[in-house]
Amino acid sequence: MDAYTAALVRHLEEVAPRAAYQVDTVYFGGGTPSYLGVSRLTRLLQTVLRRYDVTRGAEITLEANPDSA
């Protein structure tokens, strides 16, 4: 999961310069992202907040599997 998280961070950083709009929703979904754990999810969210223009009060949502929540 560390390699997957690192690849996501690289991709987020790579495409950030082309994101010429404000972000009002950050959604972690597509399965069970809660299995990534707190530190990996924090790294991803910090990357988004640092590299993108996220609006104040943006909605941040995480799909969670009850087994990992």
N, C-alpha and C positions, 0 to 999 in steps of 0.2 A: 504494500500500500504506500510505502514511502516513495518508491519510484513513480507510481501513478500520480501521487500528489505533486511531486517535483515536475512531472511532465505537464500537469495542469497549470502550475505556477508559471512555467516557461511559456506556455501557450497564452495565458492571460496577459503576460508582459509583452509578448510578441504582437498581439493584436491591439493592445491598448492605444497606441498612437493613431489608429484608424477609427477609434470610437469618438466621434465628434458630437456627442450628445450626452445629456445628463441621464444617469441611471436612477430610476425611482423604485426598482424592484430587483432584489437579489434572491434567486431561488436555487437552492440546492436540492435537486430531485433526481429522478431517473433511477429508481431502485432503492437502495438503502444507504444513502450517504452518511447516515448516523454511525455506520460501522467504521468510518474513517477515524473516529475518535476526536476528542477535544483539540489536541495539539495540531493535527492535520487540518481540521476544519478552521481553526483559528488562523493558521498560515494562509489558507485560501482566502478567507475573508479579509485578512490584513492586506493581501495583495490587491484584492478588488478595491478596497478603500483607499489604498495608496496610489493606485495606477489609473483609477477611473473617477469621473466626476459624479460621485454618489450624492444625491440630494439629502438634505437634512430631513429626517423623518422617513427615510426610505423604508419600504417593507422588506424585511429579510426573513425568509422562510426556509425551513429545513424539513424535508420528509424524514420521518424516523420510523424505524422498525421497533416495536415494543420491546423486543429482546435486547436492543442496544441502547435504549433510552434510559 
